[in-house]
Amino acid sequence: ALIPGRLGGQANAPIGLSVVPAISDTVVAGGQLTVKDITITNIADIALPVTVDFRALAPVDPISDEALRRRYDASAWITADQTELVLAPGESQTIQIRITPPVDAGPGGHYASVIFRAINSPQGGDSQTVASPEVASLLFLTVPGNITEQASIAYRSTGLISRRQDRSFGLEFTNQGNVHLLPTATVSLRQLSGHEVDRLTFTPKLVIPGTRASLTTTWRPTQPGIYRAVFNISYGSPSRSEEHTSGMIIVWPAVWIMVVLAAGLGVALRTGWSYLRRLTRRRRIKLSKDDTEPARLTTKADRLDDVVRSRELRDKSRRR
């Protein structure tokens, strides 16, 4: 890896180191010596003095159990055959790292960093020493014995999203065991019928004991609908698998489609309401007509009786 630096008296002179291997995963036994080789290369165009140091591995992920993390610090187990060296431009040197765990070393994972620092002394009368940034080779050491692979997983998904809008899915993986784990995970987006429309893969991440890692991935739906997210995660040796199904995920259409649909729905409701009002009014008129019809018939019958009586009276008067 290139380490940017500045050499006194030489503007923008690159200072760089590369280290191989960047990560070493080794099984070690308590009370027994294990030797590992690490090669350091000067990729700058000037000679560089380099120092070698050993430190506890500082995880980039949040620490869920500080006491657990300290228990697995292996930096005190490590020595080197040389801790200072000078590398000519383009030169590589291999140093031997000696790892000696204590006899009572607990089973599980133990971790340390081998730090290589390039030192640059400015030329001229300036006696100040400038230290460049560092490169590290990470040591993942496993002591055999009662190995515990245990984790807790929290899942995160979204419930309501818009079409063609990125939304993230994630999980929080907390290593509660005593050895490092490499979780691999996918999430399958499925319709309620079970048909899979997309599958996303999370980037694997190494998680040491007592720490918590966040794995995320993004999804951009292309079609509106109702979906479910099915998470599948595997870790450990032999591999353990866990599946989790989220609640419903509703994907709305684009905003302009929603506006058109809302306007159409408004027109339909208004038209339906007007039709119901007209239909109700017609029914009322019909009922009114039906109620007055017997009265009209009665009135006609009364008139007919009057006519008959009138004729009978007239006939009687003629007979007289």
Secondary structure, DSSP 8 states (H G I E B T S, - for coil): ------BTTBTT----EEEE-SEEEEE--TT--EEEEEEEEE-SSS-EEEEEEEE----SS-BS-HHHHHHTB-GGGEEES-SEEEE-TT-EEEEEEEE---TT--SEEEEEEEEEEEEE--SSS----EEEEEEEEEEEEEE-SS----EEEEEE--SEEETT--EEEEEEEEE-SSS-B--EEEEEEEETTS-EEEEEE-----B-TTBEEEEEEEE--SS-EEEEEEEEEEETTTTEEEEEEEEEEEEE--HHHHHHHHHHHHHHHHHHHHHHHHHHHHHHHHHHHHHHHHHHHHHHHHHHHHHHHHHHHHHHHHH-
